[in-house]
Amino acid sequence: MDFVSDALSSGRCVRTLIIMDDASREALADKWLDNYNSQHPHRSMKGLTPNQKRILLKKSAMKKEDLIIEINNQV
């Protein structure tokens, strides 16, 4: 349960009681998080979405791991 308040353009205050169960709240949060991570590019990630950045980092880590294995095999 939560109260949300806002003001109309006339200046009249409006308060609304929101009743939402935990499952609905979690589903809404999951939907928002998925949308945020897959649809919204971030300046700090050079215009990539978090999902795109995660894929690039994973590929980079795999390349580094292959390089370390190759170096260890040469020793």
PQR file with spaces between the fields and no chain letter, atoms N, CA, C, O and H, PARSE charges and radii, in Angstrom:
ATOM       1  N    MET     1       0.832   -1.170    0.000 -0.4000 1.5000
ATOM       2  CA   MET     1       0.000    0.000    0.000 -0.0000 2.0000
ATOM       3  C    MET     1       0.882    1.240    0.000  0.5500 1.7000
ATOM       4  O    MET     1       1.896    1.314    0.693 -0.5500 1.4000
ATOM       5  N    ASP     2       0.463    2.200   -0.793 -0.4000 1.5000
ATOM       6  CA   ASP     2       1.256    3.412   -0.871 -0.0000 2.0000
ATOM       7  C    ASP     2       0.350    4.557   -1.317  0.5500 1.7000
ATOM       8  O    ASP     2      -0.571    4.363   -2.110 -0.5500 1.4000
ATOM       9  H    ASP     2      -0.361    2.140   -1.356  0.4000 1.0000
ATOM      10  N    PHE     3       0.619    5.734   -0.803 -0.4000 1.5000
ATOM      11  CA   PHE     3      -0.090    6.935   -1.249 -0.0000 2.0000
ATOM      12  C    PHE     3       0.780    7.678   -2.252  0.5500 1.7000
ATOM      13  O    PHE     3       1.986    7.823   -2.056 -0.5500 1.4000
ATOM      14  H    PHE     3       1.367    5.892   -0.158  0.4000 1.0000
ATOM      15  N    VAL     4       0.162    8.141   -3.316 -0.4000 1.5000
ATOM      16  CA   VAL     4       0.827    8.973   -4.304 -0.0000 2.0000
ATOM      17  C    VAL     4       0.056   10.279   -4.357  0.5500 1.7000
ATOM      18  O    VAL     4      -1.172   10.283   -4.431 -0.5500 1.4000
ATOM      19  H    VAL     4      -0.818    8.023   -3.475  0.4000 1.0000
ATOM      20  N    SER     5       0.781   11.382   -4.317 -0.4000 1.5000
ATOM      21  CA   SER     5       0.091   12.666   -4.390 -0.0000 2.0000
ATOM      22  C    SER     5       0.657   13.495   -5.538  0.5500 1.7000
ATOM      23  O    SER     5       1.829   13.388   -5.900 -0.5500 1.4000
ATOM      24  H    SER     5       1.779   11.379   -4.256  0.4000 1.0000
ATOM      25  N    ASP     6      -0.208   14.311   -6.086 -0.4000 1.5000
ATOM      26  CA   ASP     6       0.172   15.169   -7.208 -0.0000 2.0000
ATOM      27  C    ASP     6      -0.728   16.399   -7.154  0.5500 1.7000
ATOM      28  O    ASP     6      -1.688   16.446   -6.384 -0.5500 1.4000
ATOM      29  H    ASP     6      -1.160   14.398   -5.792  0.4000 1.0000
ATOM      30  N    ALA     7      -0.410   17.382   -7.971 -0.4000 1.5000
ATOM      31  CA   ALA     7      -1.236   18.582   -8.024 -0.0000 2.0000
ATOM      32  C    ALA     7      -1.741   18.773   -9.448  0.5500 1.7000
ATOM      33  O    ALA     7      -0.997   18.589  -10.412 -0.5500 1.4000
ATOM      34  H    ALA     7       0.369   17.344   -8.596  0.4000 1.0000
ATOM      35  N    LEU     8      -2.990   19.138   -9.568 -0.4000 1.5000
ATOM      36  CA   LEU     8      -3.572   19.428  -10.872 -0.0000 2.0000
ATOM      37  C    LEU     8      -3.119   20.812  -11.325  0.5500 1.7000
ATOM      38  O    LEU     8      -2.569   21.580  -10.536 -0.5500 1.4000
ATOM      39  H    LEU     8      -3.594   19.288   -8.785  0.4000 1.0000
ATOM      40  N    SER     9      -3.349   21.126  -12.588 -0.4000 1.5000
ATOM      41  CA   SER     9      -2.964   22.454  -13.091 -0.0000 2.0000
ATOM      42  C    SER     9      -3.718   23.565  -12.371  0.5500 1.7000
ATOM      43  O    SER     9      -3.255   24.704  -12.322 -0.5500 1.4000
ATOM      44  H    SER     9      -3.796   20.503  -13.230  0.4000 1.0000
ATOM      45  N    SER    10      -4.874   23.235  -11.816 -0.4000 1.5000
ATOM      46  CA   SER    10      -5.650   24.226  -11.066 -0.0000 2.0000
ATOM      47  C    SER    10      -5.074   24.444   -9.662  0.5500 1.7000
ATOM      48  O    SER    10      -5.495   25.359   -8.955 -0.5500 1.4000
ATOM      49  H    SER    10      -5.250   22.309  -11.856  0.4000 1.0000
ATOM      50  N    GLY    11      -4.110   23.604   -9.258 -0.4000 1.5000
ATOM      51  CA   GLY    11      -3.503   23.725   -7.947 -0.0000 2.0000
ATOM      52  C    GLY    11      -4.103   22.785   -6.918  0.5500 1.7000
ATOM      53  O    GLY    11      -3.606   22.678   -5.796 -0.5500 1.4000
ATOM      54  H    GLY    11      -3.767   22.860   -9.832  0.4000 1.0000
ATOM      55  N    ARG    12      -5.172   22.106   -7.304 -0.4000 1.5000
ATOM      56  CA   ARG    12      -5.840   21.184   -6.380 -0.0000 2.0000
ATOM      57  C    ARG    12      -4.965   19.946   -6.172  0.5500 1.7000
ATOM      58  O    ARG    12      -4.468   19.370   -7.140 -0.5500 1.4000
ATOM      59  H    ARG    12      -5.576   22.193   -8.215  0.4000 1.0000
ATOM      60  N    CYS    13      -4.777   19.537   -4.924 -0.4000 1.5000
ATOM      61  CA   CYS    13      -3.956   18.373   -4.583 -0.0000 2.0000
ATOM      62  C    CYS    13      -4.786   17.099   -4.723  0.5500 1.7000
ATOM      63  O    CYS    13      -5.939   17.046   -4.294 -0.5500 1.4000
ATOM      64  H    CYS    13      -5.181   20.005   -4.138  0.4000 1.0000
ATOM      65  N    VAL    14      -4.191   16.086   -5.323 -0.4000 1.5000
ATOM      66  CA   VAL    14      -4.860   14.806   -5.520 -0.0000 2.0000
ATOM      67  C    VAL    14      -3.998   13.729   -4.872  0.5500 1.7000
ATOM      68  O    VAL    14      -2.802   13.631   -5.144 -0.5500 1.4000
ATOM      69  H    VAL    14      -3.255   16.129   -5.672  0.4000 1.0000
ATOM      70  N    ARG    15      -4.621   12.918   -4.006 -0.4000 1.5000
ATOM      71  CA   ARG    15      -3.913   11.805   -3.376 -0.0000 2.0000
ATOM      72  C    ARG    15      -4.589   10.512   -3.783  0.5500 1.7000
ATOM      73  O    ARG    15      -5.817   10.424   -3.800 -0.5500 1.4000
ATOM      74  H    ARG    15      -5.593   12.998   -3.784  0.4000 1.0000
ATOM      75  N    THR    16      -3.778    9.499   -4.115 -0.4000 1.5000
ATOM      76  CA   THR    16      -4.306    8.219   -4.551 -0.0000 2.0000
ATOM      77  C    THR    16      -3.670    7.114   -3.722  0.5500 1.7000
ATOM      78  O    THR    16      -2.462    7.123   -3.484 -0.5500 1.4000
ATOM      79  H    THR    16      -2.781    9.571   -4.102  0.4000 1.0000
ATOM      80  N    LEU    17      -4.481    6.173   -3.287 -0.4000 1.5000
ATOM      81  CA   LEU    17      -3.989    5.016   -2.566 -0.0000 2.0000
ATOM      82  C    LEU    17      -3.745    3.898   -3.575  0.5500 1.7000
ATOM      83  O    LEU    17      -4.656    3.503   -4.303 -0.5500 1.4000
ATOM      84  H    LEU    17      -5.462    6.166   -3.480  0.4000 1.0000
ATOM      85  N    ILE    18      -2.527    3.393   -3.615 -0.4000 1.5000
ATOM      86  CA   ILE    18      -2.187    2.307   -4.529 -0.0000 2.0000
ATOM      87  C    ILE    18      -2.012    1.033   -3.713  0.5500 1.7000
ATOM      88  O    ILE    18      -1.223    0.982   -2.770 -0.5500 1.4000
ATOM      89  H    ILE    18      -1.787    3.714   -3.023  0.4000 1.0000
ATOM      90  N    ILE    19      -2.756    0.019   -4.094 -0.4000 1.5000
ATOM      91  CA   ILE    19      -2.645   -1.286   -3.432 -0.0000 2.0000
ATOM      92  C    ILE    19      -2.152   -2.283   -4.475  0.5500 1.7000
ATOM      93  O    ILE    19      -2.818   -2.518   -5.484 -0.5500 1.4000
ATOM      94  H    ILE    19      -3.397    0.060   -4.860  0.4000 1.0000
ATOM      95  N    MET    20      -0.971   -2.872   -4.223 -0.4000 1.5000
ATOM      96  CA   MET    20      -0.382   -3.800   -5.177 -0.0000 2.0000
ATOM      97  C    MET    20       0.269   -4.943   -4.401  0.5500 1.7000
ATOM      98  O    MET    20       0.999   -4.706   -3.439 -0.5500 1.4000
ATOM      99  H    MET    20      -0.431   -2.681   -3.404  0.4000 1.0000
ATOM     100  N    ASP    21       0.006   -6.172   -4.817 -0.4000 1.5000
ATOM     101  CA   ASP    21       0.613   -7.306   -4.134 -0.0000 2.0000
ATOM     102  C    ASP    21       2.074   -7.468   -4.567  0.5500 1.7000
ATOM     103  O    ASP    21       2.482   -6.916   -5.589 -0.5500 1.4000
ATOM     104  H    ASP    21      -0.587   -6.364   -5.599  0.4000 1.0000
ATOM     105  N    ASP    22       2.849   -8.212   -3.803 -0.4000 1.5000
ATOM     106  CA   ASP    22       4.280   -8.368   -4.055 -0.0000 2.0000
ATOM     107  C    ASP    22       4.578   -8.983   -5.421  0.5500 1.7000
ATOM     108  O    ASP    22       5.525   -8.570   -6.091 -0.5500 1.4000
ATOM     109  H    ASP    22       2.517   -8.661   -2.973  0.4000 1.0000
ATOM     110  N    ALA    23       3.780   -9.962   -5.839 -0.4000 1.5000
ATOM     111  CA   ALA    23       4.023  -10.622   -7.127 -0.0000 2.0000
ATOM     112  C    ALA    23       3.861   -9.629   -8.280  0.5500 1.7000
ATOM     113  O    ALA    23       4.663   -9.627   -9.215 -0.5500 1.4000
ATOM     114  H    ALA    23       3.010  -10.296   -5.296  0.4000 1.0000
ATOM     115  N    SER    24       2.838   -8.797   -8.215 -0.4000 1.5000
ATOM     116  CA   SER    24       2.620   -7.798   -9.273 -0.0000 2.0000
ATOM     117  C    SER    24       3.736   -6.769   -9.275  0.5500 1.7000
ATOM     118  O    SER    24       4.198   -6.344  -10.333 -0.5500 1.4000
ATOM     119  H    SER    24       2.187   -8.799   -7.456  0.4000 1.0000
ATOM     120  N    ARG    25       4.167   -6.373   -8.085 -0.4000 1.5000
ATOM     121  CA   ARG    25       5.242   -5.390   -7.966 -0.0000 2.0000
ATOM     122  C    ARG    25       6.548   -5.953   -8.553  0.5500 1.7000
ATOM     123  O    ARG    25       7.261   -5.255   -9.274 -0.5500 1.4000
ATOM     124  H    ARG    25       3.791   -6.719   -7.225  0.4000 1.0000
ATOM     125  N    GLU    26       6.852   -7.217   -8.239 -0.4000 1.5000
ATOM     126  CA   GLU    26       8.075   -7.847   -8.769 -0.0000 2.0000
ATOM     127  C    GLU    26       7.997   -8.011  -10.280  0.5500 1.7000
ATOM     128  O    GLU    26       8.990   -7.795  -10.974 -0.5500 1.4000
ATOM     129  H    GLU    26       6.272   -7.785   -7.653  0.4000 1.0000
ATOM     130  N    ALA    27       6.838   -8.386  -10.798 -0.4000 1.5000
ATOM     131  CA   ALA    27       6.678   -8.544  -12.245 -0.0000 2.0000
ATOM     132  C    ALA    27       6.883   -7.209  -12.954  0.5500 1.7000
ATOM     133  O    ALA    27       7.524   -7.151  -14.004 -0.5500 1.4000
ATOM     134  H    ALA    27       6.031   -8.562  -10.234  0.4000 1.0000
ATOM     135  N    LEU    28       6.344   -6.152  -12.387 -0.4000 1.5000
ATOM     136  CA   LEU    28       6.510   -4.818  -12.963 -0.0000 2.0000
ATOM     137  C    LEU    28       7.977   -4.390  -12.928  0.5500 1.7000
ATOM     138  O    LEU    28       8.483   -3.818  -13.893 -0.5500 1.4000
ATOM     139  H    LEU    28       5.824   -6.199  -11.535  0.4000 1.0000
ATOM     140  N    ALA    29       8.659   -4.668  -11.812 -0.4000 1.5000
ATOM     141  CA   ALA    29      10.081   -4.324  -11.690 -0.0000 2.0000
ATOM     142  C    ALA    29      10.915   -5.126  -12.684  0.5500 1.7000
ATOM     143  O    ALA    29      11.835   -4.581  -13.293 -0.5500 1.4000
ATOM     144  H    ALA    29       8.248   -5.132  -11.028  0.4000 1.0000
ATOM     145  N    ASP    30      10.607   -6.411  -12.856 -0.4000 1.5000
ATOM     146  CA   ASP    30      11.345   -7.252  -13.812 -0.0000 2.0000
ATOM     147  C    ASP    30      11.155   -6.744  -15.238  0.5500 1.7000
ATOM     148  O    ASP    30      12.107   -6.699  -16.018 -0.5500 1.4000
ATOM     149  H    ASP    30       9.859   -6.853  -12.361  0.4000 1.0000
ATOM     150  N    LYS    31       9.930   -6.363  -15.576 -0.4000 1.5000
ATOM     151  CA   LYS    31       9.645   -5.845  -16.920 -0.0000 2.0000
ATOM     152  C    LYS    31      10.416   -4.546  -17.163  0.5500 1.7000
ATOM     153  O    LYS    31      10.998   -4.355  -18.231 -0.5500 1.4000
ATOM     154  H    LYS    31       9.156   -6.400  -14.943  0.4000 1.0000
ATOM     155  N    TRP    32      10.418   -3.652  -16.163 -0.4000 1.5000
ATOM     156  CA   TRP    32      11.141   -2.394  -16.293 -0.0000 2.0000
ATOM     157  C    TRP    32      12.636   -2.646  -16.435  0.5500 1.7000
ATOM     158  O    TRP    32      13.281   -2.036  -17.288 -0.5500 1.4000
ATOM     159  H    TRP    32       9.945   -3.807  -15.295  0.4000 1.0000
ATOM     160  N    LEU    33      13.201   -3.532  -15.616 -0.4000 1.5000
ATOM     161  CA   LEU    33      14.629   -3.815  -15.650 -0.0000 2.0000
ATOM     162  C    LEU    33      15.038   -4.409  -16.998  0.5500 1.7000
ATOM     163  O    LEU    33      16.073   -4.038  -17.551 -0.5500 1.4000
ATOM     164  H    LEU    33      12.677   -4.027  -14.923  0.4000 1.0000
ATOM     165  N    ASP    34      14.228   -5.329  -17.527 -0.4000 1.5000
ATOM     166  CA   ASP    34      14.522   -5.919  -18.825 -0.0000 2.0000
ATOM     167  C    ASP    34      14.507   -4.853  -19.920  0.5500 1.7000
ATOM     168  O    ASP    34      15.388   -4.823  -20.779 -0.5500 1.4000
ATOM     169  H    ASP    34      13.387   -5.630  -17.077  0.4000 1.0000
ATOM     170  N    ASN    35      13.509   -3.986  -19.883 -0.4000 1.5000
ATOM     171  CA   ASN    35      13.424   -2.911  -20.873 -0.0000 2.0000
ATOM     172  C    ASN    35      14.609   -1.967  -20.749  0.5500 1.7000
ATOM     173  O    ASN    35      15.199   -1.572  -21.754 -0.5500 1.4000
ATOM     174  H    ASN    35      12.793   -4.010  -19.185  0.4000 1.0000
ATOM     175  N    TYR    36      14.957   -1.604  -19.525 -0.4000 1.5000
ATOM     176  CA   TYR    36      16.066   -0.677  -19.276 -0.0000 2.0000
ATOM     177  C    TYR    36      17.386   -1.254  -19.788  0.5500 1.7000
ATOM     178  O    TYR    36      18.178   -0.544  -20.407 -0.5500 1.4000
ATOM     179  H    TYR    36      14.478   -1.925  -18.709  0.4000 1.0000
ATOM     180  N    ASN    37      17.616   -2.527  -19.532 -0.4000 1.5000
ATOM     181  CA   ASN    37      18.880   -3.151  -19.916 -0.0000 2.0000
ATOM     182  C    ASN    37      18.971   -3.487  -21.398  0.5500 1.7000
ATOM     183  O    ASN    37      20.073   -3.636  -21.924 -0.5500 1.4000
ATOM     184  H    ASN    37      16.972   -3.103  -19.029  0.4000 1.0000
ATOM     185  N    SER    38      17.846   -3.607  -22.076 -0.4000 1.5000
ATOM     186  CA   SER    38      17.903   -4.010  -23.481 -0.0000 2.0000
ATOM     187  C    SER    38      17.567   -2.895  -24.469  0.5500 1.7000
ATOM     188  O    SER    38      17.866   -3.019  -25.657 -0.5500 1.4000
ATOM     189  H    SER    38      16.951   -3.486  -21.649  0.4000 1.0000
ATOM     190  N    GLN    39      16.959   -1.825  -24.006 -0.4000 1.5000
ATOM     191  CA   GLN    39      16.486   -0.794  -24.931 -0.0000 2.0000
ATOM     192  C    GLN    39      17.147    0.572  -24.780  0.5500 1.7000
ATOM     193  O    GLN    39      17.064    1.395  -25.692 -0.5500 1.4000
ATOM     194  H    GLN    39      16.716   -1.724  -23.041  0.4000 1.0000
ATOM     195  N    HIS    40      17.793    0.828  -23.661 -0.4000 1.5000
ATOM     196  CA   HIS    40      18.284    2.178  -23.390 -0.0000 2.0000
ATOM     197  C    HIS    40      19.805    2.253  -23.397  0.5500 1.7000
ATOM     198  O    HIS    40      20.450    1.753  -22.475 -0.5500 1.4000
ATOM     199  H    HIS    40      17.860    0.160  -22.921  0.4000 1.0000
ATOM     200  N    PRO    41      20.395    2.878  -24.434 -0.5600 1.5000
ATOM     201  CA   PRO    41      21.848    3.054  -24.452  0.2800 2.0000
ATOM     202  C    PRO    41      22.290    4.039  -23.373  0.5500 1.7000
ATOM     203  O    PRO    41      21.546    4.942  -22.988 -0.5500 1.4000
ATOM     204  N    HIS    42      23.511    3.844  -22.899 -0.4000 1.5000
ATOM     205  CA   HIS    42      24.052    4.699  -21.843 -0.0000 2.0000
ATOM     206  C    HIS    42      25.301    5.410  -22.344  0.5500 1.7000
ATOM     207  O    HIS    42      26.160    4.802  -22.983 -0.5500 1.4000
ATOM     208  H    HIS    42      24.115    3.111  -23.211  0.4000 1.0000
ATOM     209  N    ARG    43      25.392    6.683  -22.054 -0.4000 1.5000
ATOM     210  CA   ARG    43      26.556    7.472  -22.459 -0.0000 2.0000
ATOM     211  C    ARG    43      27.832    6.904  -21.840  0.5500 1.7000
ATOM     212  O    ARG    43      28.878    6.867  -22.489 -0.5500 1.4000
ATOM     213  H    ARG    43      24.694    7.177  -21.536  0.4000 1.0000
ATOM     214  N    SER    44      27.743    6.462  -20.588 -0.4000 1.5000
ATOM     215  CA   SER    44      28.927    5.936  -19.900 -0.0000 2.0000
ATOM     216  C    SER    44      29.412    4.624  -20.523  0.5500 1.7000
ATOM     217  O    SER    44      30.540    4.200  -20.273 -0.5500 1.4000
ATOM     218  H    SER    44      26.894    6.492  -20.062  0.4000 1.0000
ATOM     219  N    MET    45      28.567    3.983  -21.331 -0.4000 1.5000
ATOM     220  CA   MET    45      28.945    2.747  -22.004 -0.0000 2.0000
ATOM     221  C    MET    45      29.139    2.974  -23.501  0.5500 1.7000
ATOM     222  O    MET    45      29.006    2.054  -24.309 -0.5500 1.4000
ATOM     223  H    MET    45      27.651    4.328  -21.534  0.4000 1.0000
ATOM     224  N    LYS    46      29.453    4.210  -23.849 -0.4000 1.5000
ATOM     225  CA   LYS    46      29.704    4.604  -25.240 -0.0000 2.0000
ATOM     226  C    LYS    46      28.534    4.267  -26.159  0.5500 1.7000
ATOM     227  O    LYS    46      28.725    3.783  -27.275 -0.5500 1.4000
ATOM     228  H    LYS    46      29.561    4.957  -23.193  0.4000 1.0000
ATOM     229  N    GLY    47      27.327    4.528  -25.678 -0.4000 1.5000
ATOM     230  CA   GLY    47      26.130    4.352  -26.499 -0.0000 2.0000
ATOM     231  C    GLY    47      25.601    2.937  -26.571  0.5500 1.7000
ATOM     232  O    GLY    47      24.679    2.667  -27.341 -0.5500 1.4000
ATOM     233  H    GLY    47      27.172    4.921  -24.772  0.4000 1.0000
ATOM     234  N    LEU    48      26.157    2.026  -25.792 -0.4000 1.5000
ATOM     235  CA   LEU    48      25.669    0.650  -25.784 -0.0000 2.0000
ATOM     236  C    LEU    48      24.633    0.469  -24.689  0.5500 1.7000
ATOM     237  O    LEU    48      24.621    1.198  -23.697 -0.5500 1.4000
ATOM     238  H    LEU    48      26.906    2.245  -25.166  0.4000 1.0000
ATOM     239  N    THR    49      23.767   -0.510  -24.884 -0.4000 1.5000
ATOM     240  CA   THR    49      22.851   -0.882  -23.808 -0.0000 2.0000
ATOM     241  C    THR    49      23.629   -1.758  -22.825  0.5500 1.7000
ATOM     242  O    THR    49      24.671   -2.304  -23.188 -0.5500 1.4000
ATOM     243  H    THR    49      23.777   -1.102  -25.689  0.4000 1.0000
ATOM     244  N    PRO    50      23.148   -1.903  -21.595 -0.5600 1.5000
ATOM     245  CA   PRO    50      23.834   -2.784  -20.651  0.2800 2.0000
ATOM     246  C    PRO    50      23.973   -4.216  -21.168  0.5500 1.7000
ATOM     247  O    PRO    50      24.998   -4.854  -20.926 -0.5500 1.4000
ATOM     248  N    ASN    51      22.964   -4.735  -21.875 -0.4000 1.5000
ATOM     249  CA   ASN    51      23.071   -6.092  -22.421 -0.0000 2.0000
ATOM     250  C    ASN    51      24.174   -6.182  -23.469  0.5500 1.7000
ATOM     251  O    ASN    51      24.927   -7.155  -23.486 -0.5500 1.4000
ATOM     252  H    ASN    51      22.132   -4.216  -22.072  0.4000 1.0000
ATOM     253  N    GLN    52      24.281   -5.188  -24.340 -0.4000 1.5000
ATOM     254  CA   GLN    52      25.336   -5.184  -25.359 -0.0000 2.0000
ATOM     255  C    GLN    52      26.714   -5.107  -24.707  0.5500 1.7000
ATOM     256  O    GLN    52      27.643   -5.793  -25.133 -0.5500 1.4000
ATOM     257  H    GLN    52      23.669   -4.397  -24.326  0.4000 1.0000
ATOM     258  N    LYS    53      26.847   -4.275  -23.678 -0.4000 1.5000
ATOM     259  CA   LYS    53      28.120   -4.132  -22.973 -0.0000 2.0000
ATOM     260  C    LYS    53      28.508   -5.446  -22.296  0.5500 1.7000
ATOM     261  O    LYS    53      29.676   -5.834  -22.320 -0.5500 1.4000
ATOM     262  H    LYS    53      26.092   -3.718  -23.332  0.4000 1.0000
ATOM     263  N    ARG    54      27.538   -6.128  -21.696 -0.4000 1.5000
ATOM     264  CA   ARG    54      27.789   -7.404  -21.035 -0.0000 2.0000
ATOM     265  C    ARG    54      28.315   -8.441  -22.034  0.5500 1.7000
ATOM     266  O    ARG    54      29.238   -9.193  -21.725 -0.5500 1.4000
ATOM     267  H    ARG    54      26.590   -5.813  -21.677  0.4000 1.0000
ATOM     268  N    ILE    55      27.728   -8.475  -23.221 -0.4000 1.5000
ATOM     269  CA   ILE    55      28.164   -9.414  -24.257 -0.0000 2.0000
ATOM     270  C    ILE    55      29.596   -9.098  -24.686  0.5500 1.7000
ATOM     271  O    ILE    55      30.413  -10.007  -24.829 -0.5500 1.4000
ATOM     272  H    ILE    55      26.978   -7.864  -23.472  0.4000 1.0000
ATOM     273  N    LEU    56      29.903   -7.819  -24.891 -0.4000 1.5000
ATOM     274  CA   LEU    56      31.265   -7.436  -25.279 -0.0000 2.0000
ATOM     275  C    LEU    56      32.276   -7.792  -24.194  0.5500 1.7000
ATOM     276  O    LEU    56      33.362   -8.289  -24.496 -0.5500 1.4000
ATOM     277  H    LEU    56      29.239   -7.081  -24.774  0.4000 1.0000
ATOM     278  N    LEU    57      31.925   -7.541  -22.932 -0.4000 1.5000
ATOM     279  CA   LEU    57      32.833   -7.869  -21.834 -0.0000 2.0000
ATOM     280  C    LEU    57      33.054   -9.369  -21.727  0.5500 1.7000
ATOM     281  O    LEU    57      34.163   -9.823  -21.443 -0.5500 1.4000
ATOM     282  H    LEU    57      31.043   -7.138  -22.688  0.4000 1.0000
ATOM     283  N    LYS    58      31.990  -10.138  -21.958 -0.4000 1.5000
ATOM     284  CA   LYS    58      32.109  -11.595  -21.900 -0.0000 2.0000
ATOM     285  C    LYS    58      33.037  -12.089  -23.009  0.5500 1.7000
ATOM     286  O    LYS    58      33.884  -12.951  -22.775 -0.5500 1.4000
ATOM     287  H    LYS    58      31.089   -9.769  -22.189  0.4000 1.0000
ATOM     288  N    LYS    59      32.875  -11.540  -24.222 -0.4000 1.5000
ATOM     289  CA   LYS    59      33.749  -11.926  -25.342 -0.0000 2.0000
ATOM     290  C    LYS    59      35.196  -11.546  -25.048  0.5500 1.7000
ATOM     291  O    LYS    59      36.114  -12.313  -25.336 -0.5500 1.4000
ATOM     292  H    LYS    59      32.187  -10.840  -24.412  0.4000 1.0000
ATOM     293  N    SER    60      35.396  -10.366  -24.476 -0.4000 1.5000
ATOM     294  CA   SER    60      36.739   -9.903  -24.141 -0.0000 2.0000
ATOM     295  C    SER    60      37.377  -10.812  -23.095  0.5500 1.7000
ATOM     296  O    SER    60      38.556  -11.152  -23.201 -0.5500 1.4000
ATOM     297  H    SER    60      34.650   -9.743  -24.242  0.4000 1.0000
ATOM     298  N    ALA    61      36.604  -11.203  -22.089 -0.4000 1.5000
ATOM     299  CA   ALA    61      37.114  -12.085  -21.039 -0.0000 2.0000
ATOM     300  C    ALA    61      37.478  -13.448  -21.613  0.5500 1.7000
ATOM     301  O    ALA    61      38.472  -14.049  -21.208 -0.5500 1.4000
ATOM     302  H    ALA    61      35.646  -10.926  -22.003  0.4000 1.0000
ATOM     303  N    MET    62      36.673  -13.937  -22.558 -0.4000 1.5000
ATOM     304  CA   MET    62      36.964  -15.234  -23.175 -0.0000 2.0000
ATOM     305  C    MET    62      38.252  -15.160  -23.977  0.5500 1.7000
ATOM     306  O    MET    62      39.047  -16.100  -23.954 -0.5500 1.4000
ATOM     307  H    MET    62      35.865  -13.449  -22.888  0.4000 1.0000
ATOM     308  N    LYS    63      38.472  -14.059  -24.687 -0.4000 1.5000
ATOM     309  CA   LYS    63      39.703  -13.895  -25.458 -0.0000 2.0000
ATOM     310  C    LYS    63      40.912  -13.859  -24.530  0.5500 1.7000
ATOM     311  O    LYS    63      41.939  -14.469  -24.828 -0.5500 1.4000
ATOM     312  H    LYS    63      37.826  -13.296  -24.706  0.4000 1.0000
ATOM     313  N    LYS    64      40.799  -13.148  -23.406 -0.4000 1.5000
ATOM     314  CA   LYS    64      41.896  -13.066  -22.440 -0.0000 2.0000
ATOM     315  C    LYS    64      42.185  -14.443  -21.855  0.5500 1.7000
ATOM     316  O    LYS    64      43.345  -14.812  -21.672 -0.5500 1.4000
ATOM     317  H    LYS    64      39.965  -12.653  -23.164  0.4000 1.0000
ATOM     318  N    GLU    65      41.135  -15.199  -21.562 -0.4000 1.5000
ATOM     319  CA   GLU    65      41.308  -16.539  -21.004 -0.0000 2.0000
ATOM     320  C    GLU    65      42.017  -17.442  -22.007  0.5500 1.7000
ATOM     321  O    GLU    65      42.901  -18.210  -21.627 -0.5500 1.4000
ATOM     322  H    GLU    65      40.193  -14.899  -21.711  0.4000 1.0000
ATOM     323  N    ASP    66      41.640  -17.361  -23.296 -0.4000 1.5000
ATOM     324  CA   ASP    66      42.300  -18.151  -24.337 -0.0000 2.0000
ATOM     325  C    ASP    66      43.769  -17.771  -24.444  0.5500 1.7000
ATOM     326  O    ASP    66      44.625  -18.633  -24.635 -0.5500 1.4000
ATOM     327  H    ASP    66      40.922  -16.737  -23.605  0.4000 1.0000
ATOM     328  N    LEU    67      44.062  -16.471  -24.321 -0.4000 1.5000
ATOM     329  CA   LEU    67      45.434  -15.989  -24.405 -0.0000 2.0000
ATOM     330  C    LEU    67      46.256  -16.512  -23.232  0.5500 1.7000
ATOM     331  O    LEU    67      47.402  -16.921  -23.417 -0.5500 1.4000
ATOM     332  H    LEU    67      43.366  -15.770  -24.166  0.4000 1.0000
ATOM     333  N    ILE    68      45.694  -16.506  -22.041 -0.4000 1.5000
ATOM     334  CA   ILE    68      46.411  -17.011  -20.859 -0.0000 2.0000
ATOM     335  C    ILE    68      46.694  -18.498  -21.004  0.5500 1.7000
ATOM     336  O    ILE    68      47.786  -18.958  -20.671 -0.5500 1.4000
ATOM     337  H    ILE    68      44.762  -16.174  -21.890  0.4000 1.0000
ATOM     338  N    ILE    69      45.727  -19.246  -21.495 -0.4000 1.5000
ATOM     339  CA   ILE    69      45.925  -20.691  -21.696 -0.0000 2.0000
ATOM     340  C    ILE    69      47.026  -20.916  -22.716  0.5500 1.7000
ATOM     341  O    ILE    69      47.876  -21.788  -22.533 -0.5500 1.4000
ATOM     342  H    ILE    69      44.840  -18.872  -21.766  0.4000 1.0000
ATOM     343  N    GLU    70      47.017  -20.138  -23.789 -0.4000 1.5000
ATOM     344  CA   GLU    70      48.028  -20.280  -24.835 -0.0000 2.0000
ATOM     345  C    GLU    70      49.422  -19.976  -24.270  0.5500 1.7000
ATOM     346  O    GLU    70      50.375  -20.696  -24.568 -0.5500 1.4000
ATOM     347  H    GLU    70      46.326  -19.430  -23.938  0.4000 1.0000
ATOM     348  N    ILE    71      49.551  -18.925  -23.464 -0.4000 1.5000
ATOM     349  CA   ILE    71      50.836  -18.555  -22.865 -0.0000 2.0000
ATOM     350  C    ILE    71      51.314  -19.667  -21.914  0.5500 1.7000
ATOM     351  O    ILE    71      52.491  -20.028  -21.911 -0.5500 1.4000
ATOM     352  H    ILE    71      48.777  -18.340  -23.222  0.4000 1.0000
ATOM     353  N    ASN    72      50.386  -20.198  -21.112 -0.4000 1.5000
ATOM     354  CA   ASN    72      50.754  -21.265  -20.183 -0.0000 2.0000
ATOM     355  C    ASN    72      51.180  -22.532  -20.902  0.5500 1.7000
ATOM     356  O    ASN    72      52.039  -23.263  -20.410 -0.5500 1.4000
ATOM     357  H    ASN    72      49.431  -19.904  -21.114  0.4000 1.0000
ATOM     358  N    ASN    73      50.598  -22.796  -22.045 -0.4000 1.5000
ATOM     359  CA   ASN    73      50.982  -23.984  -22.819 -0.0000 2.0000
ATOM     360  C    ASN    73      52.357  -23.818  -23.442  0.5500 1.7000
ATOM     361  O    ASN    73      53.033  -24.814  -23.700 -0.5500 1.4000
ATOM     362  H    ASN    73      49.900  -22.202  -22.444  0.4000 1.0000
ATOM     363  N    GLN    74      52.785  -22.603  -23.689 -0.4000 1.5000
ATOM     364  CA   GLN    74      54.090  -22.354  -24.291 -0.0000 2.0000
ATOM     365  C    GLN    74      55.215  -22.460  -23.270  0.5500 1.7000
ATOM     366  O    GLN    74      56.369  -22.694  -23.630 -0.5500 1.4000
ATOM     367  H    GLN    74      52.236  -21.794  -23.480  0.4000 1.0000
ATOM     368  N    VAL    75      54.882  -22.289  -22.018 -0.4000 1.5000
ATOM     369  CA   VAL    75      55.927  -22.302  -20.956 -0.0000 2.0000
ATOM     370  C    VAL    75      56.359  -23.694  -20.625  0.5500 1.7000
ATOM     371  O    VAL    75      57.219  -23.885  -19.765 -0.5500 1.4000
ATOM     372  H    VAL    75      53.945  -22.099  -21.726  0.4000 1.0000
